[in-house]
């Protein structure tokens, strides 16, 4: 239970090297047979349970779930959703920038305008909250342990944020902050005048036609639980998602994740100039709601997330309009290694399949 740095946390800037020998090209240009081989091996060896979706030019060219047949007694279908953890933060950032775009919020607005009793509230800006440069910490870790596995009150969480204070002056550096996005979600609810799950439905899911994409407050059904492998897959207790609304609570399919990020980069949610404010500078890692992922010569933008048993990432390469979404609710292959193999296969590199541990 002491996943200190991992809870809802993803550090995005990874340079991944691949072998140069190309694989045979599929009709869609994403090497489907090789992807099938990889996911079949993962499934047969109980290496993980999850789903992968690849979009190219705005449409799905590959989609497959794997491993769920190995879950004892679990009923599922193509609409079964995964907890996407901190990919939720990308959604929260989009919703903030929609307000900014409409002139209802500013990157320079102060936290003290909304929560004056928070640490350094007169110095912390909305921009700091979005960019992980506020100095606020991680409310989900208390006294060295994850304490939000059972539902707690919002006031208890706010008290923990106050107790933790700030680790550095706002704007001094970047350090991933769950507390910043918790407060940002509360600010969004004030500005939109409705709870987060209703904002997500009205501003994101409905306009993009996302039928399997919902915040915890909407009580999404048909959602996978978290599992760990010990001879067979066994359900484990994960965090209570009501504790991380706007931070790590959304459930989705991988196809809907790709519709979301493709719609974002096709300017169907935000204008081009607004999206550019979210994007990190080349080589900087974090922007304001989007992170940078470097795989060889390919630069992706997106977000990732991890809780105790579920892990998700959605990434988009603007240079060639490729989107990749991956979600798992039980892993034995580290997410980085899994995505390294997937990206290599998609781009035709001869990659070695990662070991199952």
ROMAR-825155 format. One record per residue (C-alpha): residue in three letters; x, y, z. Coordinates in Angstrom, 2 decimals, m for minus. Example, Ala and Ser with C-alpha at 12.3 -4.5 7.8 and 13.67 -1.06 7.14 Angstrom:
BEGIN
['ALA', [12.30, m4.50, 7.80]];
['SER', [13.67, m1.06, 7.14]];
//
This chain:
BEGIN
['UNK', [0.00, 0.00, 0.00]];
['UNK', [3.00, 2.28, m0.07]];
['UNK', [3.12, 3.14, m3.76]];
['UNK', [4.48, 6.54, m2.71]];
['UNK', [5.53, 8.00, m6.03]];
['UNK', [3.34, 5.82, m8.19]];
['UNK', [m0.16, 6.69, m6.97]];
['UNK', [m1.81, 8.70, m9.72]];
['UNK', [1.67, 9.68, m10.82]];
['UNK', [3.34, 9.36, m14.18]];
['UNK', [6.67, 10.81, m15.17]];
['UNK', [6.42, 11.17, m18.94]];
['UNK', [9.73, 11.89, m20.61]];
['UNK', [11.19, 8.56, m21.71]];
['UNK', [13.61, 8.09, m24.60]];
['UNK', [13.13, 4.59, m25.94]];
['UNK', [15.58, 2.90, m28.29]];
['UNK', [14.45, 0.29, m30.82]];
['UNK', [16.23, m2.03, m33.20]];
['UNK', [16.43, m0.91, m36.80]];
['UNK', [15.14, m4.04, m38.55]];
['UNK', [11.65, m3.22, m39.91]];
['UNK', [8.66, m5.56, m39.57]];
['UNK', [6.28, m6.32, m42.44]];
['UNK', [3.85, m3.48, m43.12]];
['UNK', [0.12, m4.15, m42.63]];
['UNK', [m2.64, m2.63, m44.80]];
['UNK', [m3.24, 0.04, m42.16]];
['UNK', [0.44, 0.75, m41.65]];
['UNK', [0.43, m0.22, m37.96]];
['UNK', [1.71, m3.83, m38.18]];
['UNK', [m1.45, m5.47, m36.86]];
['UNK', [m0.16, m9.04, m37.01]];
['UNK', [2.82, m8.16, m34.84]];
['UNK', [0.55, m6.40, m32.34]];
['UNK', [m1.67, m9.49, m32.30]];
['UNK', [1.36, m11.69, m31.65]];
['UNK', [2.45, m9.50, m28.76]];
['UNK', [m0.96, m9.30, m27.08]];
['UNK', [m1.57, m13.02, m27.63]];
['UNK', [1.68, m13.81, m25.84]];
['UNK', [0.76, m11.46, m22.98]];
['UNK', [m2.62, m13.17, m22.65]];
['UNK', [m1.31, m16.74, m22.92]];
['UNK', [1.39, m16.09, m20.31]];
['UNK', [m0.94, m14.21, m17.91]];
['UNK', [1.23, m11.16, m18.47]];
['UNK', [m1.61, m8.68, m18.09]];
['UNK', [m5.26, m7.85, m18.64]];
['UNK', [m6.30, m4.81, m20.57]];
['UNK', [m7.04, m3.13, m23.87]];
['UNK', [m5.13, m1.39, m26.65]];
['UNK', [m6.46, 1.01, m29.28]];
['UNK', [m4.53, 2.67, m32.11]];
['UNK', [m5.95, 5.53, m34.18]];
['UNK', [m4.43, 6.90, m37.35]];
['UNK', [m5.79, 9.90, m39.22]];
['UNK', [m8.72, 10.16, m36.83]];
['UNK', [m10.03, 6.57, m37.00]];
['UNK', [m9.30, 3.34, m35.22]];
['UNK', [m6.99, 1.07, m37.21]];
['UNK', [m6.33, m1.40, m34.40]];
['UNK', [m8.29, m2.36, m31.30]];
['UNK', [m7.99, m5.41, m29.09]];
['UNK', [m8.62, m6.45, m25.53]];
['UNK', [m6.53, m9.17, m23.94]];
['UNK', [m6.39, m11.33, m20.83]];
['UNK', [m9.93, m10.81, m19.55]];
['UNK', [m10.79, m14.44, m20.27]];
['UNK', [m8.33, m15.27, m17.49]];
['UNK', [m10.39, m13.40, m14.88]];
['UNK', [m12.37, m15.99, m12.91]];
['UNK', [m16.11, m15.32, m13.01]];
['UNK', [m15.86, m11.83, m14.53]];
['UNK', [m18.44, m10.85, m17.15]];
['UNK', [m17.31, m8.19, m19.61]];
['UNK', [m17.97, m6.89, m23.10]];
['UNK', [m16.58, m4.36, m25.58]];
['UNK', [m18.06, m1.52, m23.52]];
['UNK', [m16.38, m2.53, m20.26]];
['UNK', [m14.46, 0.45, m18.91]];
['UNK', [m11.11, 0.85, m17.17]];
['UNK', [m10.17, 3.28, m14.43]];
['UNK', [m7.88, 5.71, m16.25]];
['UNK', [m6.40, 7.26, m13.09]];
['UNK', [m4.47, 10.47, m13.73]];
['UNK', [m5.44, 10.69, m17.38]];
['UNK', [m8.36, 12.41, m15.61]];
['UNK', [m6.03, 15.38, m15.03]];
['UNK', [m5.84, 15.99, m18.78]];
['UNK', [m9.64, 16.27, m18.78]];
['UNK', [m9.59, 18.64, m15.81]];
['UNK', [m7.02, 20.80, m17.62]];
['UNK', [m9.15, 20.85, m20.80]];
['UNK', [m12.15, 21.99, m18.77]];
['UNK', [m10.08, 24.75, m17.16]];
['UNK', [m8.87, 25.94, m20.56]];
['UNK', [m12.44, 26.00, m21.86]];
['UNK', [m13.18, 28.54, m19.11]];
['UNK', [m10.00, 30.45, m19.96]];
['UNK', [m10.96, 30.46, m23.63]];
['UNK', [m14.37, 31.91, m22.70]];
['UNK', [m12.84, 34.60, m20.49]];
['UNK', [m14.33, 33.13, m17.31]];
['UNK', [m10.98, 32.17, m15.79]];
['UNK', [m7.39, 33.33, m16.19]];
['UNK', [m4.05, 31.63, m15.81]];
['UNK', [m3.13, 34.55, m13.56]];
['UNK', [m6.08, 34.20, m11.19]];
['UNK', [m4.94, 33.41, m7.65]];
['UNK', [m5.85, 30.42, m5.50]];
['UNK', [m6.74, 32.94, m2.80]];
['UNK', [m9.67, 34.09, m4.97]];
['UNK', [m11.25, 30.70, m4.26]];
['UNK', [m9.54, 29.12, m1.25]];
['UNK', [m7.69, 31.78, 0.75]];
['UNK', [m6.96, 29.38, 3.61]];
['UNK', [m4.78, 27.15, 1.42]];
['UNK', [m0.96, 27.32, 1.72]];
['UNK', [0.64, 30.13, m0.35]];
['UNK', [m2.80, 30.89, m1.80]];
['UNK', [m1.91, 34.53, m2.53]];
['UNK', [1.04, 33.43, m4.65]];
['UNK', [m0.28, 30.28, m6.36]];
['UNK', [m1.98, 30.94, m9.70]];
['UNK', [m4.29, 28.80, m11.83]];
['UNK', [m1.32, 28.44, m14.18]];
['UNK', [0.76, 27.03, m11.31]];
['UNK', [m1.95, 24.50, m10.47]];
['UNK', [m2.15, 23.34, m14.09]];
['UNK', [1.63, 23.16, m14.59]];
['UNK', [2.51, 21.34, m11.33]];
['UNK', [4.53, 24.36, m10.27]];
['UNK', [2.46, 25.32, m7.21]];
['UNK', [4.63, 23.63, m4.59]];
['UNK', [1.60, 21.76, m3.22]];
['UNK', [2.03, 18.08, m2.51]];
['UNK', [0.18, 14.76, m2.74]];
['UNK', [m2.82, 14.55, m0.41]];
['UNK', [m3.24, 10.82, m1.19]];
['UNK', [m0.09, 9.97, 0.79]];
['UNK', [m0.31, 10.58, 4.53]];
['UNK', [2.43, 9.56, 6.93]];
['UNK', [4.09, 7.56, 4.17]];
['UNK', [1.05, 5.47, 3.21]];
['UNK', [m1.88, 5.61, 0.81]];
['UNK', [m4.82, 6.52, 3.03]];
['UNK', [m7.60, 7.11, 0.48]];
['UNK', [m8.53, 3.45, m0.10]];
['UNK', [m11.73, 4.05, 1.89]];
['UNK', [m14.06, 6.96, 1.27]];
['UNK', [m13.20, 10.06, 3.28]];
['UNK', [m14.78, 13.50, 3.40]];
['UNK', [m13.71, 16.36, 1.18]];
['UNK', [m12.93, 18.40, 4.29]];
['UNK', [m10.51, 15.70, 5.49]];
['UNK', [m8.68, 15.95, 2.17]];
['UNK', [m8.58, 19.75, 2.32]];
['UNK', [m7.19, 19.55, 5.85]];
['UNK', [m4.45, 17.20, 4.63]];
['UNK', [m3.57, 19.65, 1.84]];
['UNK', [m3.32, 22.44, 4.39]];
['UNK', [m1.25, 20.28, 6.73]];
['UNK', [1.24, 19.34, 4.00]];
['UNK', [1.82, 22.98, 3.02]];
['UNK', [4.15, 23.73, 0.10]];
['UNK', [7.56, 22.27, m0.68]];
['UNK', [8.80, 25.30, m2.66]];
['UNK', [7.76, 28.76, m3.76]];
['UNK', [5.17, 28.76, m6.58]];
['UNK', [6.85, 28.84, m9.99]];
['UNK', [10.25, 27.89, m8.58]];
['UNK', [10.22, 24.40, m10.11]];
['UNK', [7.92, 21.58, m11.25]];
['UNK', [6.80, 18.72, m8.98]];
['UNK', [3.77, 16.59, m9.76]];
['UNK', [0.89, 17.53, m7.48]];
['UNK', [m2.34, 15.66, m6.89]];
['UNK', [m3.34, 18.33, m4.39]];
['UNK', [m3.16, 21.05, m7.06]];
['UNK', [m5.61, 19.22, m9.32]];
['UNK', [m7.95, 18.44, m6.43]];
['UNK', [m8.25, 22.18, m5.78]];
['UNK', [m8.51, 22.89, m9.50]];
['UNK', [m11.48, 20.52, m9.76]];
['UNK', [m13.21, 22.34, m6.91]];
['UNK', [m12.62, 25.66, m8.68]];
['UNK', [m14.12, 24.23, m11.88]];
['UNK', [m17.24, 23.18, m9.98]];
['UNK', [m17.63, 26.72, m8.69]];
['UNK', [m17.18, 28.25, m12.12]];
['UNK', [m19.40, 25.82, m14.02]];
['UNK', [m21.98, 25.72, m11.24]];
['UNK', [m22.39, 21.94, m11.28]];
['UNK', [m20.57, 18.82, m10.03]];
['UNK', [m17.56, 17.51, m11.91]];
['UNK', [m19.30, 14.46, m13.38]];
['UNK', [m21.96, 16.67, m14.95]];
['UNK', [m19.30, 19.02, m16.36]];
['UNK', [m17.44, 16.08, m17.92]];
['UNK', [m20.64, 14.73, m19.46]];
['UNK', [m21.84, 18.06, m20.86]];
['UNK', [m18.53, 19.57, m22.00]];
['UNK', [m16.56, 16.48, m23.08]];
['UNK', [m18.47, 13.20, m23.39]];
['UNK', [m21.63, 14.42, m25.10]];
['UNK', [m20.00, 16.70, m27.72]];
['UNK', [m17.49, 14.00, m28.70]];
['UNK', [m20.00, 11.13, m28.56]];
['UNK', [m18.12, 9.25, m25.85]];
['UNK', [m20.54, 6.55, m24.75]];
['UNK', [m18.12, 4.89, m22.34]];
['UNK', [m16.51, 7.82, m20.55]];
['UNK', [m17.67, 9.05, m17.14]];
['UNK', [m16.51, 10.51, m13.85]];
['UNK', [m17.05, 8.61, m10.61]];
['UNK', [m19.92, 10.87, m9.57]];
['UNK', [m21.99, 9.44, m12.44]];
['UNK', [m21.46, 5.93, m11.00]];
['UNK', [m20.34, 4.36, m14.28]];
['UNK', [m21.42, 0.75, m14.62]];
['UNK', [m19.61, m2.10, m16.36]];
['UNK', [m16.20, m1.02, m15.06]];
['UNK', [m13.35, m3.43, m14.42]];
['UNK', [m12.03, m3.86, m10.90]];
['UNK', [m8.30, m4.07, m10.14]];
['UNK', [m6.40, m7.36, m10.03]];
['UNK', [m3.03, m8.78, m9.05]];
['UNK', [m1.55, m12.12, m10.14]];
['UNK', [m0.64, m14.84, m7.64]];
['UNK', [m1.05, m18.11, m9.49]];
['UNK', [m4.24, m16.64, m10.91]];
['UNK', [m5.73, m13.16, m11.14]];
['UNK', [m7.31, m12.09, m7.84]];
['UNK', [m9.22, m8.90, m7.17]];
['UNK', [m7.47, m6.34, m4.99]];
['UNK', [m8.76, m3.28, m3.18]];
['UNK', [m7.90, m0.05, m4.95]];
['UNK', [m8.42, 3.53, m3.88]];
['UNK', [m11.92, 4.93, m3.41]];
['UNK', [m12.45, 6.94, m6.58]];
['UNK', [m14.80, 9.36, m4.82]];
['UNK', [m11.66, 10.65, m3.07]];
['UNK', [m9.91, 11.63, m6.31]];
['UNK', [m12.59, 13.33, m8.39]];
['UNK', [m10.95, 15.48, m11.05]];
['UNK', [m7.61, 13.96, m10.11]];
['UNK', [m7.92, 10.29, m11.05]];
['UNK', [m11.53, 9.10, m11.07]];
['UNK', [m12.71, 8.81, m14.71]];
['UNK', [m13.53, 5.42, m16.26]];
['UNK', [m13.28, 4.90, m20.02]];
['UNK', [m12.60, 2.47, m22.85]];
['UNK', [m9.38, 2.86, m24.80]];
['UNK', [m11.35, 3.68, m27.96]];
['UNK', [m13.05, 6.60, m26.21]];
['UNK', [m9.66, 7.78, m24.91]];
['UNK', [m8.40, 7.94, m28.48]];
['UNK', [m11.53, 9.79, m29.64]];
['UNK', [m10.88, 12.29, m26.85]];
['UNK', [m7.23, 12.99, m27.61]];
['UNK', [m7.80, 12.98, m31.37]];
['UNK', [m10.67, 15.44, m30.94]];
['UNK', [m8.42, 17.63, m28.81]];
['UNK', [m5.72, 17.79, m31.48]];
['UNK', [m8.28, 18.29, m34.23]];
['UNK', [m9.42, 21.44, m32.33]];
['UNK', [m12.92, 20.09, m31.74]];
['UNK', [m12.71, 20.89, m28.01]];
['UNK', [m10.38, 23.88, m27.81]];
['UNK', [m9.05, 26.35, m30.35]];
['UNK', [m5.53, 25.85, m31.67]];
['UNK', [m4.10, 28.78, m29.71]];
['UNK', [m5.68, 27.47, m26.52]];
['UNK', [m4.35, 23.94, m27.00]];
['UNK', [m0.88, 25.37, m27.55]];
['UNK', [m1.01, 26.79, m24.01]];
['UNK', [m1.48, 23.27, m22.66]];
['UNK', [1.48, 21.81, m24.52]];
['UNK', [4.95, 21.42, m22.97]];
['UNK', [7.97, 23.00, m24.61]];
['UNK', [10.13, 20.46, m26.43]];
['UNK', [12.25, 18.58, m23.90]];
['UNK', [10.52, 20.07, m20.86]];
['UNK', [8.38, 17.07, m19.88]];
['UNK', [5.31, 18.79, m18.43]];
['UNK', [3.02, 21.42, m19.83]];
['UNK', [m0.34, 22.50, m18.40]];
['UNK', [m2.33, 19.29, m18.57]];
['UNK', [m0.29, 17.59, m21.30]];
['UNK', [2.97, 15.70, m20.92]];
['UNK', [5.73, 14.90, m23.39]];
['UNK', [6.61, 11.33, m24.39]];
['UNK', [9.66, 10.74, m26.61]];
['UNK', [10.08, 7.38, m28.34]];
['UNK', [13.16, 7.48, m30.54]];
['UNK', [12.49, 10.25, m33.05]];
['UNK', [8.74, 10.27, m32.36]];
['UNK', [7.33, 12.89, m29.98]];
['UNK', [3.95, 12.19, m28.43]];
['UNK', [1.79, 14.36, m26.18]];
['UNK', [m0.78, 13.10, m23.73]];
['UNK', [m1.10, 11.84, m20.17]];
['UNK', [m0.74, 8.71, m18.07]];
['UNK', [m2.02, 7.50, m14.77]];
['UNK', [m1.50, 4.79, m12.19]];
['UNK', [m3.41, 3.71, m9.12]];
['UNK', [m2.82, 0.60, m7.03]];
['UNK', [m4.02, m1.85, m9.67]];
['UNK', [m5.06, 0.05, m12.79]];
['UNK', [m2.87, 1.91, m15.27]];
['UNK', [m3.66, 3.95, m18.39]];
['UNK', [m1.92, 6.11, m20.98]];
['UNK', [m3.16, 7.99, m23.99]];
['UNK', [m0.67, 9.64, m26.34]];
['UNK', [m0.85, 11.47, m29.65]];
['UNK', [1.81, 12.21, m32.25]];
['UNK', [0.76, 15.41, m34.08]];
['UNK', [3.39, 14.83, m36.79]];
['UNK', [1.64, 11.76, m38.19]];
['UNK', [m1.77, 11.79, m36.45]];
['UNK', [m1.18, 8.56, m34.53]];
['UNK', [m2.95, 8.07, m31.19]];
['UNK', [m2.30, 5.14, m28.85]];
['UNK', [m4.43, 4.36, m25.79]];
['UNK', [m3.59, 1.57, m23.36]];
['UNK', [m5.41, 0.56, m20.18]];
['UNK', [m4.83, m2.33, m17.82]];
['UNK', [m6.48, m3.44, m14.59]];
['UNK', [m3.82, m6.04, m13.87]];
['UNK', [m0.19, m5.91, m14.98]];
['UNK', [2.92, m8.01, m14.76]];
['UNK', [4.77, m6.06, m17.45]];
['UNK', [5.72, m2.55, m16.38]];
['UNK', [3.66, 0.02, m18.26]];
['UNK', [6.74, 1.72, m19.68]];
['UNK', [8.02, m1.55, m21.12]];
['UNK', [4.59, m2.39, m22.53]];
['UNK', [4.26, 0.97, m24.29]];
['UNK', [7.84, 0.79, m25.54]];
['UNK', [7.01, m2.48, m27.30]];
['UNK', [3.70, m1.16, m28.67]];
['UNK', [5.20, 2.04, m30.08]];
['UNK', [8.05, 0.09, m31.64]];
['UNK', [5.65, m2.33, m33.30]];
['UNK', [3.34, 0.43, m34.53]];
['UNK', [6.27, 2.16, m36.22]];
['UNK', [7.68, m1.06, m37.69]];
['UNK', [10.72, m1.58, m35.52]];
['UNK', [11.91, m5.09, m34.69]];
['UNK', [11.39, m5.06, m30.93]];
['UNK', [11.93, m7.73, m28.32]];
['UNK', [8.82, m8.50, m26.30]];
['UNK', [9.29, m7.48, m22.66]];
['UNK', [9.72, m10.13, m19.99]];
['UNK', [6.85, m11.05, m17.69]];
['UNK', [7.87, m10.80, m14.05]];
//
